[in-house]
Amino acid sequence: MECPLDGSFDPPGSELIIDYAKIRSMDKSPLKLVQDFTTEQYVKFMLADAGTEHYPFLNYLSATYGDCRHFSDIGTRVVASAAALGSNLKSPVWTFDIPQSIERHAAYRGDTEANYQAKAKSIGLNIKFHNLDLLKVSDEELKKYFGTWFVMLDTFHKPDTVPFEREFFQRLLDIGFKGILGLDDIHLNDEMKKWWKELQDGAVVGGYTTYDISEVGHFSGTGLVDFSGKMVIKS
Ligand SMILES: C[S@@+](CC[C@H](N)C(=O)[O-])C[C@H]1O[C@@H](n2cnc3c(N)ncnc32)[C@H](O)[C@@H]1O
């Protein structure tokens, strides 16, 4: 289906409100509808409360602001965040993992990818899997993959040792990304804490605002980097 907004970074509406009360009280039924698209072992994380896991927050964004544009999700693993982002059963989700990753196969629960995708499509869940080295794709490809308003990044979490997150962030700046970047695990370890502090310190020069929304995100820390200037926190 055609999406006239494709390629636009601009978040929907005049304000993008992160409403803590609404996130905490999200009805779990949309996540229950997509819970079969991750592994059985992961369902309990997907259905955990805001402040413990970040899936209610992703469901809130999807339900409240999701439009015809795709969500981008980096770090597919067993498809939990991708399914939560797609839980409005309307917005496509493009999820990315490293070229050799086959972790997502566990989410098929013994079925084939074709059957998994057919079941997903039958309920309106639209997830596209990409296995790529995002530091090697061209700027043009990167603009296509991340030419949208929300990108969730949850990858290796060692931004000094394996600087993927740092380099990816720089690439987003280089393509003029103006949407919202979600970061998982900003308090997980010293390297992530240090990187988050650097992002906070670089906000004015970088032309963005950072928000720590861990209270309604993941217990290990959830941060938002708003390049759009539209984000309003209602805590
Ligand atoms: C913490 S898990 C992601 C969990 C998932 N987003 C969720 O909430 O269900 C981290 C994933 O990032 C992937 N990853 C690590 N480095 C990556 C990279 N450079 N590009 C894409 N994915 C990467 C790993 O293969 C792993 O599956």
Ligand as a Chemical Component Dictionary entry (heavy atoms), coordinates in Angstrom:
data_LIG
# 
_chem_comp.id                   LIG 
_chem_comp.type                 NON-POLYMER 
_chem_comp.pdbx_formal_charge   0 
_chem_comp.three_letter_code    LIG 
# 
loop_
_chem_comp_atom.comp_id 
_chem_comp_atom.atom_id 
_chem_comp_atom.alt_atom_id 
_chem_comp_atom.type_symbol 
_chem_comp_atom.charge 
_chem_comp_atom.model_Cartn_x 
_chem_comp_atom.model_Cartn_y 
_chem_comp_atom.model_Cartn_z 
_chem_comp_atom.pdbx_ordinal 
LIG C1  C1  C 0  19.240 -6.927 23.142 1  
LIG S1  S1  S 1  19.001 -7.786 21.666 2  
LIG C2  C2  C 0  17.627 -6.971 20.938 3  
LIG C3  C3  C 0  16.316 -7.273 21.596 4  
LIG C4  C4  C 0  15.104 -6.867 20.823 5  
LIG N1  N1  N 0  15.189 -5.550 20.268 6  
LIG C5  C5  C 0  13.870 -6.948 21.697 7  
LIG O1  O1  O 0  13.564 -6.069 22.494 8  
LIG O2  O2  O -1 13.183 -7.905 21.563 9  
LIG C6  C6  C 0  20.355 -7.265 20.717 10 
LIG C7  C7  C 0  20.363 -7.712 19.255 11 
LIG O3  O3  O 0  21.154 -6.784 18.513 12 
LIG C8  C8  C 0  21.772 -7.480 17.460 13 
LIG N2  N2  N 0  22.915 -6.685 17.011 14 
LIG C9  C9  C 0  24.134 -6.571 17.591 15 
LIG N3  N3  N 0  24.897 -5.750 16.850 16 
LIG C10 C10 C 0  24.157 -5.344 15.784 17 
LIG C11 C11 C 0  24.410 -4.514 14.659 18 
LIG N4  N4  N 0  25.582 -3.943 14.463 19 
LIG N5  N5  N 0  23.402 -4.305 13.762 20 
LIG C12 C12 C 0  22.195 -4.889 13.940 21 
LIG N6  N6  N 0  21.909 -5.706 14.992 22 
LIG C13 C13 C 0  22.880 -5.931 15.896 23 
LIG C14 C14 C 0  22.160 -8.815 18.086 24 
LIG O4  O4  O 0  22.328 -9.786 17.068 25 
LIG C15 C15 C 0  20.959 -9.083 19.006 26 
LIG O5  O5  O 0  20.007 -9.851 18.349 27 
# 
loop_
_chem_comp_bond.comp_id 
_chem_comp_bond.atom_id_1 
_chem_comp_bond.atom_id_2 
_chem_comp_bond.value_order 
_chem_comp_bond.pdbx_ordinal 
LIG C1  S1  SING 1  
LIG S1  C2  SING 2  
LIG S1  C6  SING 3  
LIG C2  C3  SING 4  
LIG C3  C4  SING 5  
LIG C4  N1  SING 6  
LIG C4  C5  SING 7  
LIG C5  O1  DOUB 8  
LIG C5  O2  SING 9  
LIG C6  C7  SING 10 
LIG C7  O3  SING 11 
LIG C7  C15 SING 12 
LIG O3  C8  SING 13 
LIG C8  N2  SING 14 
LIG C8  C14 SING 15 
LIG N2  C9  SING 16 
LIG N2  C13 SING 17 
LIG C9  N3  DOUB 18 
LIG N3  C10 SING 19 
LIG C10 C11 SING 20 
LIG C10 C13 DOUB 21 
LIG C11 N4  SING 22 
LIG C11 N5  DOUB 23 
LIG N5  C12 SING 24 
LIG C12 N6  DOUB 25 
LIG N6  C13 SING 26 
LIG C14 O4  SING 27 
LIG C14 C15 SING 28 
LIG C15 O5  SING 29 
# 
